Amino acid sequence: MMKNFVSTIALGTALLVGSVAWAGPATEYVQSKTNQITKLVAEKPTKKRDEKLREVINETLDFRELASRSLGKHWEERTPEEQAEFLDLLQELLRSNYEVRLGGKSFKSSEYEISYEDEKVRGDRAIVKSLVKYKEESRPIDYRLLQRDKSWVIYDVVIDDISLEETYRESYVEIIETDGWAELIKLMKEKVKEIKKG
């Protein structure tokens, strides 16, 4: 339960594409988005609530940045059409995964505590370290951000030292180099269908 909850909060604050119009310190940005998500997940699960969640999530992550980093050098080798298809599939994969994890659940704010432990900024990059405590357990969540036009965007989330970007890159690059681009796209489409079926 703890793992699912942490994943919901982390994915909720950093897993769908969108432009960010909020300018300010990295921690304040992450905290602002997390607060919006946690308020919504405390509500009774309804279609309207899920739509609101999707809207907030859509404002949070630089999905194109995550996509390019997930492919490494192979991103630049793809045509614009191939990049667009991969980006769409990655969005759909993460969206489906998030929606299944949430799965009609709600979380009361009294059941958990989120604390922000540290912020490290180097140039246009930042890492915000947080800790989620749920009942008797706790898990660290690190958010990796980039600053663009004086605004912050999240491009990666690290839970228990496991990076979303690095996990995808290890898997996707291996598939491309072993079986080719077409196989990666095929597998991603199959995974989306599998998640949606439950």
GIZIZI-V755386 format. One record per helix or strand of 2 or more residues. SS is the DSSP state (hx for helix, st for strand). FROM is the first residue (numbers start at 1). LEN is the number of residues. If there is no record, write none. Layout:
ss->{SS/SS}
from->{FROM/FROM}
len->{LEN/LEN}
This chain:
ss->{hx/hx/hx/hx/hx/hx/hx/st/st/st/st/st/hx/hx}
from->{2/26/47/63/74/80/109/112/125/137/151/162/164/181}
len->{13/16/12/9/4/23/3/11/10/12/9/2/16/17}
